[in-house]
C-alpha cells in the first residue's frame, strides 16, 4: 500500500501494526515461575483455590500499577464498543425475544438497546453482544477474551448495587487476572480438547470480580470459585454459530450467580481448582499450578490483552493483511486472479477450515472466504461478514480458487500468500508479524476510532463520544452505572 492509502485503511478499521517479537495467538516464551508451561505436576501445591481467593479479597485498588490501570481502561473502551456494536446483531434480537417473557425486574441495561432486565439476564445478553462480532479483546497467551465475561457481570451488578468507578476498575482487573491465570495453567491442552477457553475460564473471572464488589469474605470467595468451577461452558465445535457468543455471555451469568450465591452462604468445595475431581484435573492434562498463584501482584495478565483489528478469528488476520496489501499494491481485481495459494500454520485449518460458509458467522471461520472477500471488497470489517457477502457470486467464485496448505515452518502470526494471475504473473507476500501486538498495540486514538465505528448507527455521534469519555474516566465516576446508562439506546 502507499503510505496514504495504508493510513486511510488503518484509520478506517482502527488498526495498528505489529513488532517482530510478538506471538499474537499462542503463548509467548515464558520466564520465571511459569516457564515450565508443559510441566504436569503430580500433586498441586496446597490451597491453590484458597490462595487465589485470599489474594482477591485482600487486594487494594491503590496497589494497582498505573500501566495496569491504563490497560484496564483500554479493555473497558474496547468492551463497551464491541457490546454496543453487537447489540443489533440478529443473535441479540433472537435472544432478547426468547428471554423477555421470563426476565425478572428491570435492574440492568442491555448496552446499545432500550431493554432493561434482571442482572443475570443482562450479564448474559451483554456478554453475547460483546463477542458476537468476534471483535473483542484477546489475551495473547491463551486466546481468552476476558473482557466479555468479567465486564458483563460487574456492569450489571453495578446498576443494582452502587459501586464507584475506582472499585469497578479494580474488580475488573482482578477478574481478568483470575480468568487468565487459570487459563495459563491449562493452555493449550485444555483448548486442544475442544473447550472454548473463554467460556470455561470466564465464570472464574466473573465470580472473582463480582465477589470483590459484593465484599465476599475469604471463605465466601473460595466457595464462589468452587461454584464457578462447576459451571464451565463452551465447546469449539460451536464456532461459526450463534452459540459461540453464548459462551462468554453464559460465563458472565454463571460467574455472577456464583458470587451472589456465595455471598448468602451457599457452600462449595474448598478445592474447586486443585481437587482430584475438580476443574483443572478434569478439564486438562496440563496443570501448571504456578501460573495460578505465582508472582501475584508482580506480573499482570491484563498487560497481555490486545484488541482485534479485524472482526473474526485471530488466526485469519495474517491472511487478511497479506491479501489486502497485495490488492492495494498491485491494483488487483477478482477477474485478474487465477488462484490464491496460502501457506499457513496448522491451527488455521483446524479452526478456520470451512470451505463453503453459508452465513456471516461461518465466514468468520473460513480462511477461504476471508482471503476472497479481502481481494473483492478491499476491506474486512463488520459489514463484510454478512450473509449476503458470504453468498456473493464474485466472492464465492474467488473463494473456490483459494488453496490453503499447512506449512510447519509457518508460525501462527505468519502467512505466505501467493497470487497467480491469469496472465501468468506470480505475486507473493509474506507476513512475518501480523497487525496488533503488546509491543506495538493499537494507540488510544485508533482504539477510539474502532469504538466510534462500532457505535455508528446505534448511538448518535454526540452520545457515542460522551460514552467513550465516560469509559476513559471510569476511575473518576462516583457510580460505574453511568457507563451502562449512557450506552442505552
Helices and strands as residue ranges (DSSP letters): H 3-13, G 32-34, H 48-58, G 61-63, H 66-86, H 90-100, E 108-109, E 116-117, H 119-131, E 137-139, H 146-160, H 165-186, H 189-192, H 197-213, H 218-229, G 236-238, H 242-263, H 279-283, H 290-293, G 301-304, E 305-307, G 314-316, H 317-330, G 334-336, E 337-344, H 346-352, H 360-363, H 367-377, G 382-384, H 387-390, H 393-399, E 402-406, E 415-421, E 426-431, H 444-455, H 461-472, G 474-476, H 481-486
